[in-house]
Amino acid sequence: MRIVYCDSFWAQNIGNGIFGLGVDYILKTVFGRENVTTVYDLQTYVNGYGKRFFTSKNAMDYISVIDADYIVLSGPVISRYFLPMWKNTLINLHKRGIGYMIVSAGVMKCDENTVKECREFFREYPPFVLSTRDEQTYNLFHEYATHSYNGICGAFFIPNAYSPAPTSTIKPTLVVNFDKIPEPEISLTPIPKSDFNFKFNDDEFYIRFSGTGMLSRAGSKTDRFSDALIYATSILPSRPRPAMIGKYTVIRTDHRYIPHYRSKIYKYCNSVCSDLPHTYINIYANADLTLSDRVHACATTLAYGNTAMCIVKTNRISLLNRVGATDVCRRPVKIDMDMLDSEKKKLLDWLGNIDYTEGKR
């Protein structure tokens, strides 16, 4: 089988690159490295504004001319933008006898009407494989795929795909990743009116989101308004943040580095920015504790057996719940690595036992 994987949008959110590398590993494990080709998917909203979720009239639909047995989509592709972006391409591929799969599938901005429209499309043009990253997505769409599975996010396969280099000279490490809302005050001494406090490695942590009010509430909902707001307010002065908190070296990562505003990305000391997901993976693989508003910062940390806490309001948190991190929004957690290994094996076995020639008859 010739498989073409449509990966995308690393610059818009490096978390996409993280689960994308995991999906790439899954596909090459199941189909063979020599049979999997990766291309960039529909070019829509990386640097665009206005109607940024639609392709330009001058953009070539390159995917429609590729020769393959199946193309593969991944991530929270099932959304209100799914049909405007993908409908014509998938129909064109279908006419040429090329099927499609969605692996590590999730939903985003998916209201009742969107669900209805996507179901109607799936009835007529069903994905040959639908492997979801959370139970909600599985329950919504599993019956419309030829083969469906309640799977896990591709990010949890990152340790299988990437071998990190150690950073022992700065251990222990606290990774702080907030690019949707302002970084909170974090201390090992009591903070009046703290929003969170917890014990980790015999240290008592206190976290307070001070003076952010509307911005914290808006940003925690993970929407486009907060994206613009965090950039606009990055030019304002702010209190410095420490390079060390107790014995912990602090590393600050930013998953959204385009537009490349230095005042946002390098607002505080020990900030790290990279256009490669591998840099971020190496940081999370070495983290003793990750505190973040990004689910894939937490997913990567957890995948390497480390501890993470996610401070965000989004249904994407369900991909962490799927692997047992049900308290990740309330306190730092680890996950059962034996359970995770079992889930990964079950997904690979399931994908490996499908007769893919069935979809070509």
N, C-alpha and C positions, 0 to 999 in steps of 0.2 A: 504494500500500500504506500502510495506517495501522499504524505501529510504536509499541508502548509499551515503553519501556525501564525495567526495574525496578532502579533504583540504590539504594545502601544504605550504612548503617553508617559514615558519615563520623566521627561522634563516637566510635565504638568504636576506630577506627583510620583516621586521616586518609589513609593510603595507599590505602584503598578509594575515597576521593574523587578521588585522583590518577588511578588507572586508569579510574575511572568517567567523568571528564571526557574521557579519551581515547576511550573507547567511544562516548560521546555524539557526539564529532566523527566517528568512523567511520560511525555510523548516519546522521547528517545529511548526510554526504558522499555516501553510497550512495543514500539514499532521499529526500533533500531535507529541508531544515530544517522546512518546514511539515508534513511527514508523520511527524515523530518527536515523541512525547510522553514525558516522564520522570515516573515516579511512584516513591514509596518502596515497597520490596518488603516481604515478610512481616515483621511487627513482632514480633521474638522477643527477642533477648538484649542490646539496647543497655545497659540499666540493670538487667537482671534477675539473679537468682541461682537456685540450685537447678536446676530443669528449664528453663534459660534458652534452650535451643535449640528450644523448642516454643512455638507461638502460644498466647496466653491463650484460654480458652473464651469470653471476652467480646469478643475481637477480631473485627471484621468482616473477612471475606475479600473485601476491596474489589477485588482484582485479578480475581477471578472474574466480576465484573459489568461490567468494562470492555469496550467495543466496540473491536475491533482485528482486523487480519489476523494479526499475530504479536505475542507478547510476547518480550522479550529479557532473558535473565539473563547475568551476567558474573562473572568472578573465580573463586576456588576454591570454587564452589558445589557441585561434585560431591564429596560427603563422606558420612560416616555420618549426617549430619543432612539430607541432600538429600531422601530419600523421606519421612521424618516431616514435614518442612516443606512440601514442594512437591507430593507425589504427588496429593493430593486436588484441589488447585488446578489442576494441569495436566490432570487428567482432566476436571474441570468445564469448562475452557476447550476441550478437545478435543470435548466433547459439543456445544459451541456453534459448532464449526467454526473455532476459533482455534488456530493452531499456536504453537510456541515455538522459539526459537533460543538457543544459548549462545555468546557471543562473548568472546574473551579468557579461555577456560575453563581452569581449573586444578583440581587435586585437593587435598584436605586431610583428614588423618586418615582415610585410605581403606585399610582392610585388605582381605584377600582376600575375606571374606564380603560386605563393602560393595560391592566391585567386581562380584561375582556378582549381587547384588540390583539394582544400578543397570543392569547389562547386561540383566537380565531385563525391567526396566521400559522401557528404551530399545527393546528388541525390539518391545514392544507399543505404545509411544507414543514413536516416535523423534523426536529434535529435527530440525527441517527443516534447520537449519544448525548445525554444530559447528565453530567455529574456536578452536583451542587456543592457549595461550601458552607451551607447552613440549612437547617431544617425548614425554615419558612419558605425559602425558594423551592425546595423539593416539594413541599406540600402544594404549592401554587401551580407547579408546571410539570410534575413528573409523569402524569398520565398522558401527556401529549408527545413525549419522546418515544422513539422506537425502543431504546434502552435507557433506563434512568437509574440513578444511584444517589443515595443520600451521603455524599462524600465530604471531604474537608478541603480547605483552602490550599492552593499550590504553595503558599509561603511556608507551610510546614515541611515541605520537601527540600528546603534550602540546605539543611545540613548534609543531605545526600549529594547535593550539587556543588557545594562550595566548602573548601577547607580553609578556615581562618588562620591567620597568623596571630600569635599571642602578643599582648601588650602588658607584660608583667611589671614594667617599670612604673606604671601609673595605677597599679592595683591598690586598693579596691576602687572600682569605677561606678559612678552614678551617671547614667545617661538621661539627660533632660531634653525632651523633644516636644516643643510646643510651637506650632506655626499656624494654628487655627485661632488660638486665644493667647493673650500675653502670658509669658512665663510667670508662674506664681512665686511667691516668697517661700523658700524651703529652708528649714532650720532644724537643728538638733536640740534647740532650747525652746521652751514654750513660747508660742506666739499668741497674743490676745485675739480672740475671735477667729481661731484657725478653722478652716473649712474641712480639713482632714488631719487626723493624726493616727499613727500606727507604729508598731514596733517592727524593726527589721535588723537582724543580726545583732541583737542586744542594744540597738540604738533606737531611741524614740524620735520619730520624724514628725514635724509639724508643717502643714502647707496652708497658705492663705492666698487667696486671690484678692488682692487689695486694690481699691481704687479703679476697678475695671467695669463694674456694674453691667451696663448694657452690652459692652463689648464681649465680656465673658459669656453672657447668656446667648448672644447672637452667634458667637464663634463656636460654642459648644454644640450648636445644631448642625454644623457642617453644611453651610449653604453658600451660594455665590455672593450674597451680600456681605457676609463676614469675610470672605476672601478679599474683597476690595477694601473693607474696613481695616483689616490688619495691616495692609500695605499703606493706607492713607495715614494711619496713626503711627507708623514706624519712625517718622521724622520727628516725632515729639520726644522731648527729653524724658528719661526714665532713670530710676534708681539703679545703680550697678548691681550685678549679681556676682557672687564669689566664684573663684576658680576651684576652691576647696570647700566642702561642707563636712566639718569634722575631719575624719581620716579619708573621706571619699574625694577622688579627683572627679570633677564635673566635666562632662563632654556634652556640648549642645549641638544637636543636629537639626536640620531644616529639610523637610521632604518636598517643599515647593519652592524651588529656587528660580523659577521663571515667572514673571519678570525678575531679573537679577538686581534687586534693590539691596545695596550693601547695608543701608540703614536698617533693613529688616533682617537680612540673613546673618549679619555680623553685629547684631545689637549688643551682645554680651561677649565676655571673654570665653576662650576655649570653644568657639563656634566652628563647626565643620560643615562644608558644603561640597558636593561632588555631583558630576553628571553621570556617575556610574553607581548602580545600586550596590556593587560589591563593597565599596567603602563603608556604607551604612551597615551592611551585613556584618562586616568585620568588627565594627564597633559594638553592635548588639550581641554578637557572639561572645564578646569579652566583658559584657556588662554584668556587674553584680546585681544592679537594680536599674530598671528603666521606668521612668515616669513620663507619660506622653498623652497627647490628645489624638494620636494616630494609631489605628488598629494594627497596621502592619509593622510599626516599630515594636509593638507589644508581641505580635505573632512571631516575629523573627527572634526576639529575645526568648520567648517561651520555647520555641522550636529547638534552641540550643541548650535547654534545660535550666535557663536562668529565670530570674524573677522580674515580673512586670506589673504595673498598674496603669489602667487606661482611664483617663478622665475626659469623657466625651458623651454627648447625647446623639446617638445614631443607631439605626437598625443594623449597621455593619458590625456592631459588637457581637452579633449572633455568630459570626465565624469563629470568635474566641470561645463563646459558650459551647460551640459544637465539639470542642476538644476538652471540655471539662473546666474551663476557666470561668466559671459562672459568677465568681465574686470579684472579677478583675476590675470592676468599676468602683468597688468599695474598699479594697485593700490590695496590697501586693500579693501575687500568687505565683506558684509554679504549677506545672501540669504533670500528670503521670506519664513518664516517658515510655514505659512499657505499653500503656494504652495507646499513646501516639504512634508508636512503631506498629502496633497491631492495626490501627486505622489506616496507616499508609500502605501496609501490606495488602489489606483487604481491597483497597481501592485499585492498586496495581493488578492484583489477581483478577478482579472483576473486569477491568478494562482489557486485560490480556486474554480473557476467555470468550470475548465476543467474536462472532464470525463477521468480520467486516466485509466479506464478499456478499453478504446478504443484502447490504444496501446498494450493491451495484447490479443486482439482477433486475 
